[in-house]
Amino acid sequence: MTLRDKAAILRRRSVFLALVLGTIGGLFYLMALLLAGDGLDLIDVGLLGCFLVMLPWNALNFWNAAVGVGLMLRRGRPLDRVVPRLRSRAPLRGRTVVAMPIFEEDPTRVRRHLEAMRASLEALPQAAFFEIHILSDTQDPVLSAQEACSLEAWPPGPVSIHYCRRTTNADAKQGNLWAFLDRLRPGFAYMLVLDADSLMTGAAIHDLVRRMDADQHLGILQTLAVGLPSASGFARLFQYGMRQGMQMFALGAAWWQGATGCYWGHNALIRLAPFKAACRLPTLPGRPPFGGLILSHDQAEAALMRRAGYAVRVLPEEAGSFEENPPTLPEFLKRDLRWCQGNMQYGRLLFWRGLTWMSRLQLLLAMLMYLQAAAWLGFLLLSLLRPLLIKAGLLAAPTVPGKAALGFGLYLVVMFMVLTPKAMGLLMTLLRPGARHAFGGTRTILVSGAAEFLFSLLLMPLLAARQAFFILGLFAGRARIWSSQRRDQHRVPLGEAWRNLGPMAGLGCLLTVSAFWSAPTSLPMLLPVVLPLMLAPFLAWASALPAVGRWLVRLRVGATPEEFDPPDEVRAAGHDLASRSLPAGRAMTGLTDGLA
């Protein structure tokens, strides 16, 4: 990086941090003004503390989205403004090992994905520069036998595939990867890390290797992994919202993060020499959940790569990198809470020697992503505690005029900041003719956007509440065991949904009764929170119904570009939904008549 580049990224970071800190400071001042009008008490101090913890992640998301939109609206390729332009057309120099760790997965699904990737790689002129390794940690004897039958034998070809299974899965996924790296023969410059549900095109992998060949200081290059077409109602709506804002957020983040970007642990290319020399993680002192094995190893490895002097970049482009999203709400929560536990361990990493300040900021933000949920619940409970104490005569009623109006105005500002990025993402799709066509046209986009917006309004409060209770459990010493995921579409019986999410429904009812008894006028503002909580078990049940998924597929609601025009690799891996869908125009006819 030249001095000019360093000066440019410093200016960008200064501008971005000024916007974020200005937003945090302004909103915090308004909240302090609201609460301190008739003096601060302990409840006010608690509310201010919770509000301050909630602000950074939301302000960061808002400005990432705003910067991303600004870059997308400018002429030229937005990618060239945040990632060094690839100018060289030279042949590949470094050999790449493709590593897919698996743990008690469906071997048929794994084989389909790898067959599709192998065929795509073998279409490249330099296919022999790639080699694929399946790293199994499966312990179940029946599944192990099925794996061996399905994954050990592969026909010969330019891209060879090798299968290996550990008899003990010490240190989970990262232990599996490091055991493989310790025995890997010399000659490989790079490693492409995949998850068991990953799929990448040969062209996308080739582009990653060319970029790393061209920049000897690039240590990790992370792709945007988009959701594969799904017939699950939950997955379709969830990943539609992710997809509409993914590139926008990634562009905005890459603009100011530069060479200190995020690493998400899969669908990423890694330079092997510095990774092996500098990124092996220690075991944290103490017992789980905060001690022991570092569960969310990705961001920790990225911090160590930066400490070694190598860049970590995100390639904010949706091009040939895919993953599967959880098919049901319980499976999604299981994965999310695993990530939550791992991110909470980052508090022990913040003070590691030699980390850049940006790496420390990345680790802190990863923690705040989940801590804001606990702060949100604390803010909500404290807000309801005050009128209860006033009703019981234990606290004086506020006497400052205009306090309610200021509070409502602040509520609207925060909601604007939280919800506007969704509208920005949808608007950018509609404004770009290529993207609009790829997503099925204006009518399909508007209907899908409306459905996803309602879905997200139901999902966000229950997700935040579940994270908050989980974090409380972590501080009480309860650790979570990492287990395999169910990736196939399946039903969630209503009884199971109530066992998993009944406490959320109970919380919603409790909050409603409390507000109705102590402050009935607060119910309209509380409704977007308590209603999703009370409906949580029904959302888990309904969004997993096969009939709901089939209906959404038929109407193209939540359809992404790969559903309208599947790449060859997506078809070969078995994710083509075309045979179960109607053409986009026919599907929307009648449902959206009158929309331009």
C-alpha positions in Angstrom: 0.0 0.0 0.0 1.4 3.4 -1.1 1.5 6.5 1.1 -1.2 7.9 -1.1 -3.4 4.8 -0.4 -2.7 5.1 3.3 -3.7 8.7 3.3 -6.9 8.0 1.4 -8.0 5.2 3.7 -7.2 7.3 6.7 -9.4 10.1 5.3 -12.2 7.6 4.7 -12.0 6.2 8.2 -12.0 9.7 9.7 -15.1 10.7 7.8 -16.9 7.4 8.5 -16.1 7.4 12.2 -17.1 11.0 12.5 -20.5 10.1 11.0 -21.0 7.1 13.3 -19.8 8.9 16.5 -21.8 12.0 15.6 -24.9 9.8 15.3 -24.2 8.0 18.5 -23.4 11.3 20.3 -26.5 13.1 19.0 -28.9 10.3 19.9 -27.4 9.8 23.3 -27.7 13.5 24.0 -31.3 13.5 23.1 -32.0 10.5 25.3 -30.1 12.1 28.2 -32.1 15.3 27.6 -35.3 13.2 27.7 -34.4 11.4 30.9 -32.7 14.1 32.9 -35.5 16.7 32.6 -36.6 16.1 36.1 -33.4 14.6 37.5 -31.6 11.3 36.9 -32.4 8.3 39.1 -31.1 4.7 38.9 -33.6 3.6 36.3 -32.6 6.6 34.1 -28.9 5.7 34.4 -29.7 2.1 33.5 -31.7 3.2 30.5 -28.9 5.5 29.3 -26.4 2.7 29.7 -28.5 0.2 27.7 -29.2 2.8 25.0 -25.5 3.5 24.6 -24.7 -0.2 24.1 -27.5 -0.4 21.5 -26.4 2.6 19.4 -23.0 1.6 17.8 -24.1 -1.4 15.8 -27.2 0.3 14.5 -25.3 3.5 13.6 -22.6 1.5 11.9 -25.2 -0.5 9.8 -27.0 2.7 8.8 -23.8 4.5 7.6 -22.4 1.3 5.9 -25.7 1.2 3.9 -25.6 4.9 3.1 -22.0 4.8 1.9 -22.7 1.6 -0.1 -25.7 3.3 -1.8 -23.5 6.3 -2.6 -20.9 4.0 -4.3 -23.5 2.1 -6.2 -25.0 5.3 -7.6 -21.8 6.6 -9.0 -20.6 5.8 -12.5 -18.3 3.0 -13.1 -17.8 -0.3 -11.1 -18.3 0.2 -7.4 -15.9 -2.7 -6.8 -13.0 -0.7 -8.3 -13.4 2.0 -5.6 -12.9 -0.4 -2.6 -10.7 -3.2 -3.9 -7.5 -2.9 -5.9 -8.3 -3.3 -9.6 -7.1 -6.6 -11.1 -5.1 -5.6 -14.2 -2.9 -8.7 -14.8 -4.0 -11.4 -17.2 -1.0 -13.6 -16.3 -1.4 -17.4 -15.8 -1.9 -18.7 -12.3 1.2 -19.0 -10.2 0.1 -20.5 -7.0 -1.5 -23.9 -6.5 -4.7 -24.0 -4.4 -6.0 -26.7 -2.0 -9.8 -26.6 -1.6 -10.7 -27.8 1.9 -14.2 -28.8 3.0 -14.5 -29.7 6.7 -17.7 -31.8 7.3 -19.3 -33.1 10.5 -22.2 -35.6 10.3 -23.5 -34.2 7.0 -25.5 -35.8 4.3 -22.8 -37.4 2.1 -25.0 -37.3 -1.0 -25.4 -33.5 -0.7 -21.7 -33.0 -0.1 -20.9 -35.1 -3.2 -23.3 -33.2 -5.4 -21.7 -29.9 -4.4 -18.2 -31.1 -5.0 -19.0 -32.8 -8.3 -20.4 -29.5 -9.5 -17.4 -27.6 -8.3 -15.0 -30.1 -9.7 -16.6 -30.0 -13.2 -16.5 -26.2 -13.1 -12.8 -26.1 -12.1 -12.0 -28.7 -14.8 -13.4 -26.3 -17.4 -10.5 -23.9 -16.6 -7.3 -24.0 -18.6 -5.2 -24.4 -15.4 -7.4 -27.0 -13.7 -4.4 -28.9 -12.5 -3.6 -26.0 -10.1 -6.5 -27.1 -7.8 -7.0 -30.1 -5.5 -10.0 -30.8 -3.3 -9.9 -32.4 0.2 -12.9 -33.5 2.2 -12.0 -33.4 5.9 -14.5 -35.4 7.9 -15.0 -35.2 11.7 -18.1 -37.5 11.6 -18.2 -39.8 14.7 -21.5 -41.6 14.0 -20.5 -45.1 12.8 -23.5 -45.5 10.4 -23.0 -42.1 8.9 -19.2 -42.8 8.7 -19.8 -45.9 6.7 -22.2 -44.0 4.3 -19.5 -41.3 3.9 -16.8 -43.8 3.0 -19.1 -45.4 0.5 -20.1 -42.0 -1.1 -17.0 -39.9 -0.8 -13.9 -42.1 -0.8 -13.9 -43.1 -4.5 -13.8 -40.5 -7.3 -13.1 -41.0 -11.0 -9.7 -39.7 -12.1 -9.4 -36.2 -13.5 -7.3 -33.0 -13.6 -8.8 -31.9 -10.3 -8.3 -34.8 -7.8 -10.6 -35.2 -4.7 -9.4 -36.8 -1.5 -11.4 -37.9 1.6 -10.0 -38.2 5.1 -11.8 -38.8 8.4 -10.5 -38.2 11.9 -11.4 -40.8 14.5 -11.6 -38.1 17.2 -12.9 -34.6 16.5 -10.6 -32.7 18.9 -11.1 -28.9 18.8 -14.0 -29.2 16.3 -13.7 -27.5 12.9 -10.5 -25.5 13.6 -8.8 -28.6 15.0 -9.9 -30.5 11.8 -8.4 -27.8 9.6 -5.1 -27.5 11.5 -4.7 -31.3 11.6 -5.0 -31.2 7.8 -2.6 -28.3 7.4 0.0 -30.1 9.6 0.0 -33.1 7.2 -0.5 -31.2 3.9 2.4 -31.8 1.5 4.4 -28.8 0.4 3.6 -27.0 -2.9 0.4 -25.2 -2.2 0.3 -21.4 -2.0 -3.3 -21.0 -1.1 -6.2 -22.7 0.7 -9.9 -22.1 -0.2 -12.0 -22.9 2.9 -15.5 -24.1 2.4 -18.4 -25.1 4.7 -20.3 -28.3 4.1 -23.1 -26.3 2.4 -20.8 -24.2 0.3 -20.8 -24.0 -3.5 -18.5 -22.0 -5.7 -18.0 -21.7 -9.4 -14.7 -22.3 -11.1 -14.7 -18.8 -12.5 -15.1 -17.3 -9.0 -12.3 -19.4 -7.5 -10.1 -18.6 -10.5 -10.7 -14.9 -9.9 -9.8 -15.1 -6.2 -6.5 -16.9 -7.0 -5.6 -14.3 -9.7 -6.2 -11.5 -7.2 -4.1 -13.1 -4.6 -1.3 -13.8 -7.1 -1.4 -10.1 -8.0 -1.0 -8.9 -4.4 1.7 -10.5 -2.4 0.5 -8.7 0.8 -3.0 -10.1 0.6 -3.5 -12.7 3.3 -7.3 -13.5 3.2 -9.8 -12.7 0.5 -13.4 -13.2 1.6 -16.3 -13.5 -0.9 -19.9 -12.7 -0.4 -21.7 -16.0 -0.1 -25.3 -15.7 -1.3 -28.1 -18.0 -0.4 -28.9 -20.9 -2.7 -32.4 -21.2 -4.1 -34.6 -22.8 -1.4 -38.1 -24.3 -1.2 -38.2 -23.5 2.6 -40.5 -20.6 3.4 -38.2 -19.5 6.3 -35.0 -19.6 4.2 -36.6 -17.9 1.2 -37.8 -14.8 3.1 -34.7 -14.6 5.4 -32.2 -14.8 2.5 -34.2 -12.4 0.3 -33.7 -9.7 2.9 -30.0 -10.6 3.2 -29.5 -10.5 -0.5 -31.2 -7.1 -1.1 -28.7 -5.4 1.3 -25.7 -7.7 1.1 -23.6 -5.9 -1.5 -24.6 -2.5 -0.3 -23.5 -3.2 3.3 -20.3 -4.9 2.0 -19.4 -2.0 -0.3 -19.9 0.5 2.5 -17.8 -1.5 5.0 -15.0 -2.2 2.4 -14.8 1.6 1.7 -13.5 2.4 5.1 -12.1 -0.9 6.4 -9.8 -1.4 3.4 -7.2 -4.0 4.2 -8.7 -4.8 7.6 -11.9 -6.4 6.5 -13.9 -9.2 7.9 -13.3 -13.0 7.5 -16.4 -15.2 7.9 -14.6 -18.6 8.0 -15.7 -20.0 4.7 -15.9 -19.3 0.9 -12.6 -17.4 1.4 -9.1 -17.8 0.0 -6.2 -17.8 2.4 -2.5 -17.4 1.8 -1.1 -20.5 3.5 2.5 -19.4 4.5 1.5 -16.5 6.9 -1.7 -18.4 8.0 0.4 -21.4 9.2 3.0 -19.2 10.7 0.9 -16.7 12.5 -2.8 -17.7 12.8 -2.8 -20.8 15.0 -5.1 -19.9 17.9 -4.3 -20.6 21.5 -6.7 -22.2 24.0 -8.1 -19.5 26.3 -7.6 -19.9 30.0 -10.5 -20.9 32.1 -13.6 -23.0 31.4 -16.3 -22.5 28.8 -18.3 -20.5 27.9 -15.6 -17.8 27.9 -12.5 -20.0 28.2 -11.3 -23.0 26.3 -11.5 -23.4 22.5 -12.1 -20.1 20.6 -15.4 -21.0 18.9 -15.7 -18.1 16.4 -12.2 -18.6 15.1 -12.6 -16.6 11.9 -12.3 -13.0 13.1 -9.6 -14.0 15.5 -7.6 -15.5 12.7 -8.2 -12.3 10.6 -6.8 -10.2 13.5 -3.6 -12.4 13.7 -3.2 -12.2 9.9 -3.3 -8.4 10.1 -0.8 -8.5 13.0 1.5 -10.5 10.7 1.4 -7.6 8.2 -1.0 -9.1 5.6 -4.2 -7.6 4.3 -7.7 -9.1 4.9 -10.2 -7.9 2.3 -13.8 -8.6 1.5 -14.7 -8.8 -2.2 -18.1 -7.0 -2.3 -19.3 -8.7 -5.4 -22.1 -11.3 -5.8 -20.4 -13.6 -8.3 -20.3 -17.4 -8.0 -20.1 -17.9 -4.2 -23.0 -19.7 -2.5 -24.2 -21.2 0.7 -27.3 -22.8 2.1 -29.3 -21.0 4.9 -31.0 -22.9 7.7 -34.4 -24.1 6.5 -36.3 -23.4 9.8 -36.4 -20.9 12.6 -35.2 -23.4 15.3 -32.2 -24.4 13.1 -31.4 -20.7 12.5 -31.5 -19.9 16.2 -29.3 -22.9 16.9 -26.6 -21.6 14.5 -27.0 -18.0 15.6 -26.6 -18.8 19.3 -23.4 -20.8 18.5 -22.1 -17.7 16.9 -23.2 -15.6 19.8 -21.2 -17.7 22.3 -18.1 -17.6 20.1 -18.3 -13.8 19.7 -18.6 -13.3 23.4 -15.2 -14.8 23.8 -13.7 -11.9 21.9 -13.6 -9.9 25.1 -10.5 -12.0 26.0 -8.9 -11.2 22.7 -9.2 -7.5 22.7 -6.0 -7.0 24.7 -3.8 -9.4 22.7 -0.4 -7.8 22.0 0.3 -6.4 18.6 -3.2 -6.2 17.2 -4.0 -3.2 15.0 -6.7 -0.8 16.4 -8.9 -1.7 13.5 -8.7 -5.4 14.4 -9.6 -4.6 18.0 -12.5 -2.5 16.7 -13.7 -5.5 14.5 -13.6 -7.8 17.5 -15.5 -5.3 19.7 -18.2 -4.8 17.0 -18.6 -8.5 16.7 -19.4 -8.6 20.4 -21.7 -5.6 20.2 -23.7 -7.3 17.5 -25.0 -9.6 20.2 -24.6 -7.4 23.3 -27.0 -4.9 21.8 -29.8 -7.6 22.1 -29.2 -7.8 25.9 -29.2 -4.0 26.1 -32.4 -3.8 24.1 -34.2 -6.2 26.5 -32.8 -4.3 29.5 -34.0 -1.0 28.0 -37.4 -2.5 27.4 -37.8 -4.0 30.9 -36.5 -0.8 32.6 -39.0 1.3 30.5 -41.8 -0.8 31.9 -40.5 -0.9 35.4 -40.9 2.9 35.8 -44.7 3.0 35.3 -45.1 0.0 37.6 -43.2 1.8 40.4 -45.2 5.0 39.8 -48.4 2.9 39.9 -47.3 1.4 43.2 -46.5 4.8 44.6 -42.8 4.1 44.9 -41.7 6.6 42.3 -42.9 10.1 41.5 -44.5 10.7 38.1 -42.4 12.8 35.6 -43.4 16.5 35.5 -41.4 17.8 32.6 -43.8 19.1 29.8 -43.2 17.7 26.3 -41.3 14.6 27.5 -43.7 12.3 25.8 -43.4 14.1 22.5 -39.6 14.1 22.7 -39.6 10.4 23.5 -41.9 9.6 20.6 -39.7 11.6 18.2 -36.6 9.8 19.4 -38.4 6.5 18.9 -39.1 7.4 15.3 -35.5 8.5 14.6 -34.2 5.1 15.9 -36.8 3.2 13.9 -35.8 5.2 10.8 -32.1 4.3 11.4 -32.9 0.6 11.8 -35.4 0.2 8.9 -34.1 2.5 6.3 -31.2 0.2 5.1 -33.9 -2.3 4.1 -35.6 0.3 1.9 -32.2 1.4 0.5 -31.4 -2.2 -0.6 -34.7 -2.7 -2.3 -34.5 0.7 -4.0 -31.1 0.0 -5.4 -32.4 -3.2 -6.9 -35.3 -1.4 -8.5 -33.1 1.5 -9.9 -30.6 -0.8 -11.7 -32.1 -2.4 -14.8 -29.9 -5.4 -14.7 -30.6 -6.2 -11.1 -34.3 -5.5 -11.5 -34.5 -8.0 -14.4 -32.4 -10.6 -12.5 -34.8 -10.4 -9.5 -37.9 -11.0 -11.7 -39.1 -7.4 -12.4 -40.7 -4.6 -10.5 -43.9 -6.5 -9.4 -42.0 -9.5 -8.1 -39.5 -7.4 -6.2 -42.2 -5.2 -4.6 -44.3 -8.2 -3.5 -41.2 -10.1 -2.2 -39.9 -7.0 -0.5 -43.2 -6.4 1.3 -43.4 -10.1 2.4 -39.8 -10.0 3.7 -40.4 -6.7 5.5 -43.3 -8.2 7.4 -41.3 -11.3 8.1 -38.4 -9.3 9.4 -40.7 -7.3 11.7 -41.8 -10.7 13.2 -38.3 -12.1 13.4 -36.2 -9.2 14.8 -37.8 -8.9 18.3 -37.8 -12.6 19.0 -34.3 -13.0 17.7 -33.1 -10.1 20.0 -35.0 -11.6 23.0 -33.6 -15.1 22.4 -30.0 -13.7 22.1 -30.5 -11.6 25.3 -31.6 -14.6 27.4 -28.8 -16.7 25.9 -26.2 -14.1 26.9 -27.6 -14.1 30.4 -27.1 -17.8 30.4 -23.5 -17.5 29.3 -22.7 -15.2 32.2 -24.3 -17.7 34.4 -21.8 -20.3 33.1 -24.0 -22.2 30.7 -22.1 -23.2 27.5 -23.6 -24.4 24.3 -22.4 -27.6 22.5 -21.8 -27.3 18.8 -23.7 -29.9 16.8 -24.4 -30.7 13.2 -27.2 -28.8 11.4 -30.3 -30.1 9.6 -30.0 -28.6 6.2 -32.9 -30.3 4.4 -36.4 -28.8 4.5 -38.5 -30.3 7.3 -41.6 -29.6 9.4 -41.5 -28.1 12.8 -44.4 -29.6 14.8 -46.3 -27.0 16.8 -45.5 -28.8 20.0 -41.7 -28.6 19.3 -42.1 -24.9 18.4 -43.8 -24.3 21.7 -41.1 -26.1 23.6 -38.4 -24.0 21.9 -40.1 -20.6 21.8 -42.9 -20.8 24.4 -40.8 -18.7 26.8 -40.7 -15.9 24.1 -44.5 -16.1 23.9 -44.7 -15.9 27.7 -42.4 -12.9 27.8 -44.6 -11.2 25.2 -47.7 -11.8 27.3 -46.0 -10.6 30.5 -44.9 -7.4 28.8 -48.4 -6.8 27.4 -50.1 -7.3 30.7 -47.6 -5.1 32.5 -48.0 -2.3 30.0 -51.8 -2.6 30.0 -51.9 -2.3 33.8 -49.3 0.4 34.4 -49.1 2.5 31.1 -51.9 1.7 28.6 -50.9 4.5 26.4 -47.5 2.8 25.7 -49.2 -0.2 24.1 -49.3 1.1 20.5 -45.5 1.6 20.6 -45.0 -1.7 22.3 -47.1 -3.7 19.9 -44.3 -4.3 17.3 -42.3 -6.0 20.0 -44.9 -8.0 22.0 -46.9 -9.3 19.0 -43.9 -11.1 17.4 -42.9 -12.5 20.7 -46.4 -13.9 21.3 -46.5 -15.3 17.8 -43.0 -16.8 17.9 -44.0 -20.5 18.1 -46.6 -20.0 15.3 -43.9 -18.3 13.1 -41.6 -21.3 13.6 -44.3 -23.7 12.7 -45.9 -21.9 9.8 -42.6 -20.9 8.1 -41.5 -24.5 8.0 -44.7 -25.9 6.4 -43.9 -27.5 3.0 -47.2 -26.0 1.7 -46.1 -22.5 2.6 -42.7 -23.1 0.8 -44.4 -24.5 -2.3 -46.8 -21.5 -2.4 -43.9 -19.0 -2.2 -42.0 -20.8 -4.8 -45.0 -20.9 -7.2 -45.5 -17.2 -6.7 -41.8 -16.4 -6.9 -42.0 -14.6 -3.6 -38.5 -14.4 -2.2 -36.9 -15.6 -5.5 -33.3 -14.6 -6.1 -31.5 -14.4 -9.5 -30.3 -17.9 -9.3 -33.8 -19.2 -9.2 -34.8 -17.4 -12.4 -31.5 -18.2 -14.2 -29.6 -20.9 -12.3 -25.8 -21.1 -13.1 -24.7 -24.6 -14.3 -23.1 -25.3 -11.0 -26.3 -24.5 -9.1 -28.2 -26.9 -11.4 -25.6 -29.6 -11.1 -25.7 -29.4 -7.3 -29.4 -30.0 -7.3 -30.7 -26.5 -6.4 -32.7 -25.7 -9.5 -36.3 -25.0 -8.5 -37.6 -24.2 -12.0 -39.5 -27.5 -12.3 -41.6 -26.5 -9.2 -42.2 -22.9 -10.3 -44.3 -20.9 -12.6 -42.8 -18.3 -15.0 -42.4 -15.0 -13.1 -45.0 -13.1 -15.1 -47.6 -15.8 -14.7 -46.9 -16.2 -11.0 -47.5 -12.6 -10.2 -50.5 -12.1 -12.5 -53.6 -11.3 -10.4 -51.5 -11.0 -7.2 -50.0 -7.6 -8.3 -52.3 -6.3 -10.9 -52.0 -2.6 -11.3 -48.4 -2.3 -10.3 -46.0 -0.8 -12.9 
